[in-house]
Amino acid sequence: MPGLYVHVPFCERKCKYCSFYSLVNHESMIDSYLDALETEARRLESHLQLKTLYIGGGTPSVLSLSQWKRLISIITSHFDTSALTEATTEANPNSITNEHIRFWKDNNITRVSLGVQSMNDSELITLGRIHDSVQALRAMELVNTSGMNLSCDLIFAIPGQTLRTWNDSLHTVMKYASHISTYQLTLEPDTPLARELGDTDLNAQGYMFYRYAQYILPRKNFIQYEISSFAKENHECIHNLSYWNHDDVIALGPSAVGYIDGIRYTNPRTLSEYVSGGEVTCEELSPHERKIELAILSLRTRYGIKREDLLPEIEHALNSMPDDLFIKKPEKISLSKRGMRLGNSIWSELIDL
């Protein structure tokens, strides 16, 4: 069974570090977006039984209740959601409401992924976030008391961030969430924050914060199951594991990327192109490319890569690296904690094989 990803490309305001495609001042565009989404879903319609559903963005929680009703109707009209093992929506602390929570629960959403990013107000201002720590706390409590699973995103290596404020953010979020994703701030070209900070190197500071997360989260029963993700037992994000396992994922919406039977496809990048029926681009991976990509993706996770899936040149490359980067077992190879910290360097050795 495939997963389904739906991209909702609207935000109340663009964050200073964000390079993803999204639109502000969007109220007049949402109906056109939903019309185009329904057209795409109808074109793909096969009533496939879905394993997972992930509604991301953008900020899906900016949709009104009536818009959410139509969005869910589009999904359930064209796909079979009766056997979902997980259904997730992303949300921001400033836009999530009691009405959202009730609607999501009534429509079998099981998991909310909340963009907390930090529990320090000055760090949130640096990032250009629209919420503050009080709103983040309220939003976490709202999801927590609903009975839905809560996942929270946090960012490290923010200018001005200290180990003390990072520790405070981690400990606050751990009280509410069963899943925490930690991301190093990256200065993407042409973003306001990159222009503000210029050539600032965040890597050394990032290494320290990431290592601290690897130290403290497992002591609170959060298992690092993926390079950026920590979860309590049985609370891993099943949808995201589909990407790392090279499973099929159908994608709807502008700039959404799907993967079916070795073919990766990308929808028209902008909403205007998407609404006007723009071209979908496809890339068919060769068996060799699939093996390389599977190795890189599998090594993102604690489950690692099965030896039966290893190309000889991949195994040779891994064996040429320091042993303490890996946990080697007869049936698989996975990254150690240190290997996770140096993951980018390891993957760069594999990508051109």
SULBEL-V626217 format. One record per pair of residues at least 12 apart in sequence whose C-alpha atoms are under 10 Angstrom apart, sorted by the first residue. I is the first residue (numbers start at 1). J is the second residue. D is the distance in whole Angstrom. If there is no record, write none. Layout:
i = <I:I>
j = <J:J>
d = <D:D>
This chain:
i = <1:1:1:1:1:1:1:1:1:1:2:2:2:2:2:2:2:2:2:2:2:2:2:2:3:3:3:3:3:3:3:3:3:3:3:3:3:3:3:3:3:3:3:3:3:3:3:4:4:4:4:4:4:4:4:4:4:4:4:4:4:4:4:4:5:5:5:5:5:5:5:5:5:5:5:5:5:5:5:5:5:6:6:6:6:6:6:6:6:6:6:6:6:6:6:6:6:6:7:7:7:7:7:7:7:7:7:7:7:7:7:7:7:7:7:8:8:8:8:8:8:8:8:8:8:8:8:8:8:8:8:8:8:8:8:8:8:8:9:9:9:9:9:9:9:9:9:9:9:9:9:9:9:9:9:9:10:10:10:10:10:10:10:10:10:10:10:10:10:10:10:10:10:11:11:11:11:11:11:11:11:11:11:11:11:11:12:12:12:12:12:12:12:12:12:12:12:12:13:13:13:13:13:13:14:14:14:14:14:14:15:15:15:15:15:15:15:15:15:15:16:16:16:16:16:16:16:16:16:16:16:16:16:16:17:17:17:17:17:17:17:17:17:17:17:17:17:17:17:18:18:18:18:18:18:18:18:18:18:18:18:19:19:19:19:19:19:19:20:20:20:20:21:21:21:21:21:21:21:21:22:22:22:22:22:22:22:22:23:23:23:23:24:26:27:27:27:29:29:29:30:30:30:30:31:31:32:32:32:32:32:33:33:33:33:33:33:34:34:34:34:34:34:34:35:35:35:35:36:36:36:36:36:36:36:36:37:37:37:37:37:37:37:37:38:38:38:38:38:38:38:38:38:39:39:39:40:40:40:40:40:40:40:40:41:41:41:41:41:41:41:41:42:42:42:42:42:43:44:44:44:44:45:45:45:45:45:46:46:46:47:47:47:47:47:47:47:48:48:48:48:49:49:49:49:49:49:50:50:50:50:50:50:50:50:50:50:51:51:51:51:51:51:51:51:51:51:51:51:51:52:52:52:52:52:52:52:52:52:52:52:52:52:53:53:53:53:53:53:53:53:53:53:53:53:53:53:54:54:54:54:54:54:54:54:54:54:54:54:54:54:55:55:55:55:55:55:55:55:55:55:56:56:56:56:56:56:57:57:57:57:57:58:58:58:59:59:59:59:59:59:59:59:60:60:60:60:60:60:61:61:61:61:61:61:61:61:61:61:61:61:62:62:62:62:62:62:62:63:63:63:64:64:64:65:65:65:65:65:68:68:68:69:69:69:72:72:73:75:81:82:84:84:84:85:85:85:86:86:86:86:86:86:86:86:87:87:87:87:87:87:87:87:87:87:88:88:88:88:88:88:88:88:88:88:88:88:88:88:89:89:89:89:89:89:89:90:90:90:90:90:90:90:91:91:91:91:91:91:91:92:92:92:92:92:92:92:92:92:92:92:92:93:93:93:93:93:93:93:93:93:93:93:93:93:93:93:93:94:94:94:94:94:94:94:94:94:94:94:95:95:95:95:96:96:96:96:96:96:96:96:97:97:97:98:98:98:98:101:101:101:101:101:102:104:105:105:105:108:109:109:110:110:110:110:111:111:111:111:111:111:111:111:111:111:112:112:112:112:112:112:112:112:112:113:113:113:113:113:113:113:113:113:113:113:114:114:114:114:114:114:114:114:114:114:114:115:115:115:115:115:115:115:115:115:116:116:116:116:116:116:116:116:116:116:116:116:116:116:116:116:117:117:117:117:117:117:117:117:117:117:117:117:117:117:118:118:118:118:118:118:118:118:118:118:118:118:118:118:118:118:118:119:119:119:119:119:119:119:119:119:119:119:119:119:119:119:119:120:120:120:120:120:120:120:120:121:121:122:122:122:123:123:123:123:123:123:123:124:124:126:126:126:126:126:127:127:127:127:127:127:128:128:133:136:136:137:137:137:140:140:140:140:140:140:141:141:141:142:143:143:144:144:144:144:145:149:149:149:149:149:150:150:150:150:150:150:150:151:151:151:151:151:151:151:151:151:151:151:151:151:151:152:152:152:152:152:152:152:152:152:152:152:153:153:153:153:153:153:153:153:153:154:154:154:154:154:154:154:154:154:154:154:155:155:155:155:155:155:155:155:155:155:156:156:156:156:156:156:156:156:156:156:156:156:156:156:157:157:157:157:157:157:157:157:157:157:157:157:157:157:158:158:158:158:158:158:159:159:159:159:159:161:161:162:162:163:163:163:163:166:166:166:166:167:167:167:167:170:170:170:170:171:171:171:174:174:174:174:175:177:177:177:177:178:178:178:178:178:178:178:178:178:179:179:179:179:179:179:179:179:179:179:179:179:180:180:180:180:180:180:180:180:180:180:181:181:181:181:181:181:181:182:182:182:182:182:182:182:183:183:183:183:183:184:184:184:184:184:184:184:184:185:185:185:186:186:186:186:187:187:187:187:206:207:207:208:210:210:210:211:211:211:211:213:213:214:214:214:214:214:214:215:217:217:217:218:218:218:220:221:222:222:223:223:223:224:224:224:224:224:225:225:225:225:225:225:225:226:226:226:226:226:226:226:226:226:226:226:226:226:227:227:227:227:227:227:227:227:227:227:227:228:228:228:228:229:229:241:241:241:241:243:243:243:243:243:244:244:244:244:244:244:244:244:244:244:245:245:245:245:245:245:245:245:245:245:245:246:246:246:246:246:246:246:246:246:246:246:247:247:247:247:248:248:248:248:248:249:249:250:250:251:251:251:252:252:253:253:253:253:253:253:253:253:254:254:254:254:254:254:254:254:254:254:254:254:255:255:255:255:255:255:255:255:256:256:257:257:257:257:258:259:259:259:260:261:261:262:262:262:262:262:262:262:263:263:263:263:263:263:264:264:264:264:264:265:265:265:265:265:266:266:266:266:266:267:267:267:267:268:268:288:288:289:289:289:291:291:291:291:292:292:292:292:292:292:292:292:292:292:293:293:293:294:294:295:295:295:295:295:295:295:295:295:295:295:296:296:296:296:296:296:296:296:296:297:298:298:298:299:299:299:299:299:299:299:299:299:299:300:300:300:300:300:300:300:301:301:301:302:302:302:302:302:302:302:303:303:303:303:304:304:304:304:304:304:304:304:304:305:305:305:305:305:306:306:306:306:306:306:307:307:307:307:307:307:308:308:309:310:310:311:313:313:314:314:314:314:315:315:317:317:317:317:318:318:318:318:318:321:321:322:323:323:323:324:324:324:324:325:325:325:325:325:325:325:325:326:326:326:327>
j = <48:49:50:51:52:83:84:247:248:249:48:49:50:51:52:53:239:242:247:248:249:250:259:260:48:49:50:51:52:53:54:84:85:86:87:238:239:240:242:243:247:248:249:250:251:258:259:50:51:52:53:54:55:75:79:81:87:239:248:249:250:251:252:258:52:53:54:55:56:57:88:89:239:249:250:251:252:253:256:257:258:37:53:54:55:56:57:60:71:75:89:250:251:252:253:254:256:257:21:22:37:54:55:56:57:58:59:60:251:252:253:254:255:256:257:21:22:23:30:33:34:37:55:56:57:58:59:60:61:62:63:71:90:252:253:254:255:256:21:22:23:24:26:30:33:56:57:58:59:60:253:254:255:256:270:271:22:23:24:25:26:27:29:30:33:57:58:59:60:61:62:63:271:23:24:25:26:57:58:59:60:61:62:63:92:95:24:25:26:27:58:59:61:62:92:94:95:130:25:58:59:128:129:130:58:128:129:130:191:192:124:125:126:127:128:129:130:191:192:193:125:126:127:128:129:187:188:190:191:192:193:194:195:196:126:127:128:129:185:186:187:188:189:190:191:192:193:194:195:127:128:185:186:187:188:189:190:191:192:193:194:186:187:188:189:190:191:192:57:58:188:255:57:58:254:255:256:269:270:271:57:58:59:254:255:269:270:271:58:59:270:271:58:62:62:63:64:271:272:275:63:64:67:271:67:70:271:272:274:275:276:253:254:271:272:274:275:67:68:70:71:74:253:275:70:71:74:275:252:253:254:271:274:275:276:277:71:74:75:252:253:254:274:275:70:71:73:74:75:77:78:252:253:74:275:277:74:78:251:252:253:274:275:277:74:75:77:78:79:251:252:253:74:75:77:78:79:78:78:79:250:252:75:77:78:79:80:78:79:80:75:76:77:78:79:80:81:78:79:80:81:79:80:81:82:83:84:79:80:81:82:83:84:85:86:249:250:80:81:82:83:84:85:86:87:238:239:242:248:249:81:83:84:85:86:87:88:237:238:239:240:242:249:75:81:84:85:86:87:88:89:109:110:238:239:249:250:86:87:88:89:90:109:111:112:113:237:238:239:240:251:71:87:88:89:90:91:109:112:113:252:88:89:90:91:113:256:89:90:91:253:256:90:91:92:89:90:91:92:95:96:114:115:89:90:91:92:95:96:89:90:91:92:93:94:95:96:97:100:101:114:91:92:94:95:96:97:100:95:96:100:95:99:100:97:99:100:103:104:100:103:104:103:104:107:104:107:107:252:108:108:108:109:110:110:238:239:108:109:110:111:149:237:238:239:104:107:108:109:110:111:112:237:238:239:104:108:109:110:111:112:113:148:149:150:151:237:238:239:104:109:110:111:112:113:114:111:112:113:114:115:151:152:112:113:114:115:116:139:152:112:113:114:115:116:117:129:130:131:135:136:139:114:115:116:129:130:131:132:133:134:135:136:137:138:139:140:142:115:116:129:130:131:132:134:135:136:138:139:130:131:135:139:114:135:136:138:139:140:142:143:139:142:143:139:142:143:146:142:143:146:147:148:146:148:146:147:148:148:148:149:147:148:149:150:143:147:148:149:150:151:178:179:235:237:140:143:144:148:149:150:151:152:177:143:149:150:151:152:153:177:179:180:181:237:136:139:140:143:150:151:152:153:154:177:180:129:131:136:151:152:153:154:155:181:129:131:132:133:135:136:137:139:140:151:152:153:154:155:169:173:129:133:136:152:153:154:155:156:158:169:173:181:182:183:132:133:136:152:153:154:155:156:158:161:165:166:168:169:170:172:173:132:133:134:135:136:137:154:165:166:167:168:169:170:171:172:173:132:133:134:161:165:166:168:169:133:134:159:160:161:155:156:158:159:160:161:165:155:158:158:159:160:161:193:155:158:159:185:192:193:192:193:169:152:173:172:173:176:152:172:173:175:176:177:175:176:177:176:176:177:175:176:177:178:176:176:177:178:179:235:173:176:177:178:179:180:235:173:174:176:177:178:179:180:181:229:230:231:235:236:237:170:173:174:176:177:178:179:180:181:182:229:173:177:179:180:181:182:183:228:229:166:169:170:173:180:181:182:183:184:185:228:169:181:182:183:184:185:186:206:209:210:169:182:183:184:185:186:202:205:206:207:208:209:210:213:183:184:185:186:201:202:203:204:205:206:207:208:209:210:184:185:186:202:205:206:185:197:200:202:205:205:209:205:209:205:208:209:212:209:210:212:213:209:212:213:216:182:213:216:217:216:217:220:217:220:221:222:220:222:231:232:235:221:222:230:231:232:233:234:235:236:222:223:224:229:230:231:232:233:234:235:236:237:217:222:223:224:228:229:230:231:232:236:224:226:227:228:229:230:231:209:210:213:227:228:229:230:206:210:227:228:229:202:203:205:206:207:209:210:228:202:203:206:201:202:203:206:199:200:201:202:341:341:342:341:228:340:341:337:338:340:341:228:230:228:230:337:338:340:341:337:230:231:232:230:231:232:232:233:235:236:235:236:302:236:301:302:337:340:237:241:300:301:302:303:304:240:241:244:297:298:299:300:301:302:303:304:335:340:299:300:301:302:335:337:339:340:341:342:343:300:301:340:341:300:301:297:298:300:301:258:259:294:297:298:293:294:295:296:297:298:299:300:301:304:293:294:295:297:298:299:300:301:303:304:305:259:260:261:262:290:291:293:294:295:297:298:259:260:261:262:260:261:262:263:264:261:264:264:265:265:266:267:266:267:266:267:268:269:270:271:274:275:266:267:268:269:270:271:272:273:274:275:278:280:267:268:269:270:271:273:274:280:268:269:269:280:281:282:282:282:283:284:284:284:285:283:284:285:286:287:289:290:282:283:284:285:286:290:281:282:283:284:285:280:281:282:283:284:279:280:281:282:283:279:280:281:282:280:281:311:353:351:352:353:309:310:311:314:309:310:311:313:314:347:350:351:352:353:347:350:351:309:310:307:309:310:311:314:315:333:334:347:350:351:314:343:344:346:347:348:349:350:351:347:333:334:335:326:333:334:335:336:339:340:343:346:347:334:335:339:340:343:344:347:334:335:340:327:333:334:335:336:337:340:332:333:334:335:326:327:328:331:332:333:334:335:336:331:332:333:334:335:329:330:331:332:333:334:328:329:330:331:332:333:331:332:332:332:333:353:350:353:349:350:351:353:333:350:346:349:350:353:333:346:347:349:350:346:349:339:335:336:339:336:337:338:339:337:338:339:340:341:342:343:346:338:339:340:339>
d = <8:6:5:5:8:9:10:9:8:9:8:8:5:6:7:9:9:8:7:5:5:7:9:8:10:9:6:5:5:6:8:9:10:10:10:9:6:9:7:9:8:7:5:6:9:10:10:7:8:6:5:6:8:9:9:10:9:8:9:6:5:6:8:9:8:6:5:6:7:10:10:10:9:7:6:5:6:9:8:8:8:9:8:6:5:6:8:10:9:9:9:9:6:5:6:9:7:10:10:10:9:9:6:5:5:7:9:8:8:6:5:7:8:6:9:10:8:10:9:9:9:10:7:6:5:6:7:6:9:9:9:10:10:9:7:8:10:9:7:5:6:9:9:9:9:8:5:5:7:8:8:7:9:10:9:8:5:5:6:8:6:9:9:8:10:7:5:6:7:9:7:8:10:6:5:8:8:8:5:5:8:9:7:10:9:10:6:7:8:10:9:8:10:7:10:9:9:8:8:10:10:9:8:7:9:8:8:9:10:10:10:10:10:6:5:6:8:9:9:9:9:8:6:5:8:10:10:10:6:5:5:8:10:10:9:6:8:9:8:7:7:7:9:9:6:7:5:7:10:9:9:10:9:9:8:10:10:7:9:9:10:10:9:6:8:8:7:10:9:8:10:9:8:7:8:7:10:8:7:9:7:5:9:9:9:10:9:9:8:10:9:9:10:10:10:9:10:9:9:10:8:10:8:10:8:10:9:9:10:7:10:8:9:7:9:8:7:8:10:8:7:8:9:9:10:10:9:8:10:8:9:9:7:5:8:8:8:8:9:7:6:9:9:8:9:9:9:6:8:9:9:9:10:9:9:9:10:10:10:7:8:9:10:9:7:7:9:6:8:10:7:9:9:10:9:6:10:9:8:9:9:10:10:9:5:7:10:7:7:9:10:9:8:5:4:5:9:8:5:6:8:6:4:6:7:7:8:7:6:6:8:7:6:9:10:9:9:9:8:9:7:5:6:7:9:9:8:10:10:9:8:9:5:6:5:6:8:10:7:6:9:9:9:9:8:7:9:6:5:6:8:9:10:10:7:9:10:8:6:5:6:8:9:9:10:10:10:10:7:9:10:10:8:6:5:6:9:10:10:10:10:8:6:5:8:9:10:9:7:9:10:10:9:9:10:9:7:6:7:9:10:10:9:7:6:6:8:9:9:8:7:5:7:9:9:6:6:8:7:10:10:8:8:9:6:8:10:10:9:10:9:10:9:8:10:7:7:8:10:9:8:9:8:10:9:10:8:10:10:9:10:9:10:10:9:8:9:9:8:6:7:10:8:7:7:10:10:7:5:5:6:9:10:9:8:9:9:6:6:5:6:7:10:9:10:9:9:10:9:9:7:9:7:5:6:9:9:6:5:6:8:9:10:7:6:5:6:9:9:10:10:8:6:5:7:10:10:9:8:9:8:8:7:7:7:10:9:6:8:9:9:6:5:8:8:5:8:10:10:10:10:7:5:8:10:6:7:9:8:10:9:9:9:9:10:10:10:7:10:9:9:8:8:10:10:7:9:9:8:7:7:10:9:8:9:8:9:8:10:8:9:9:5:6:9:9:9:5:5:6:7:10:10:10:9:10:7:10:7:6:5:6:8:10:10:9:6:5:6:7:9:9:9:9:10:9:8:8:9:7:6:5:6:9:9:10:9:10:9:9:6:5:7:10:10:9:9:9:8:9:6:9:9:9:10:6:6:6:9:9:9:9:10:9:8:5:4:5:8:10:9:10:9:8:9:9:7:9:10:8:6:7:8:9:10:9:8:9:6:9:10:9:8:5:8:10:7:8:9:8:8:10:7:5:8:10:8:8:8:6:10:9:7:9:8:7:6:9:10:8:9:10:10:7:8:7:7:9:10:9:8:7:9:10:8:9:8:9:9:10:7:9:9:10:10:9:8:8:9:9:10:8:9:6:8:10:7:10:10:9:9:10:6:8:10:9:9:7:7:8:8:10:7:5:6:7:9:9:9:10:9:5:6:4:6:7:10:10:9:9:10:9:10:7:9:9:6:8:6:5:6:9:10:9:10:9:6:5:6:8:10:9:9:8:8:9:7:6:5:6:9:10:10:10:8:6:5:6:6:10:10:10:10:10:7:6:5:6:10:9:9:6:9:10:6:8:10:9:6:6:9:10:6:8:9:6:5:8:9:7:9:8:6:9:8:9:9:9:9:9:8:9:9:10:9:9:10:8:7:8:7:10:9:9:9:8:8:8:9:8:9:8:9:9:9:8:8:10:9:10:10:9:9:10:9:8:9:6:5:9:9:6:9:8:9:10:7:6:4:6:9:10:7:7:8:9:8:10:9:8:6:5:6:9:10:10:9:9:5:4:6:9:10:8:8:9:5:6:8:9:8:9:6:9:8:8:9:6:9:9:8:9:8:9:8:9:8:9:10:9:9:9:9:10:7:9:10:9:10:7:9:9:10:7:10:9:10:9:7:10:10:9:10:7:9:10:8:9:9:9:8:9:10:10:9:9:9:8:7:9:10:10:10:8:5:5:7:10:10:9:9:10:9:9:5:4:6:9:10:10:9:9:5:6:8:9:9:10:6:8:10:8:8:9:9:10:10:9:10:9:10:8:10:9:10:8:9:9:7:9:8:5:6:8:7:7:10:10:7:9:7:6:10:10:9:10:10:9:8:9:9:9:9:10:8:6:10:8:8:8:8:8:9:5:7:8:9:10:10:9:10:9:9:8:8:10:8:10:7:8:9:9:8:7:9:9:6:6:5:6:6:9:8:6:8:10:10:5:6:4:7:8:10:8:10:8:8:10:10:10:10:9:9:9:10:10:9:9:8:6:6:8:8:9:7:7:6:4:6:9:10:8:6:5:6:8:7:6:4:6:9:9:6:5:6:9:7:5:7:9:6:8:8:9:9:10:9:7:7:7:9:9:8:8:10:8:10:7:7:9:7:10:9:8:8:9:10:8:7:9:8:10:10:10:9:8:9:10:9:10:9:6:9:10:7:8:9:9:8:10:10:8:6:6:10:9:9:8:9:9:8:8:10:8:8:10:9:7:8:9:9:9:6:7:8:9:9:8:8:6:9:10:9:9:10:6:5:4:7:10:9:5:5:6:10:9:9:6:4:7:9:10:9:8:6:5:7:8:8:9:9:9:10:9:7:9:7:10:7:9:10:9:7:7:9:9:8:10:9:9:8:10:9:10:9:9:7:9:7:7:7:6:4:8:9:8:9:9:8:6:9:9>
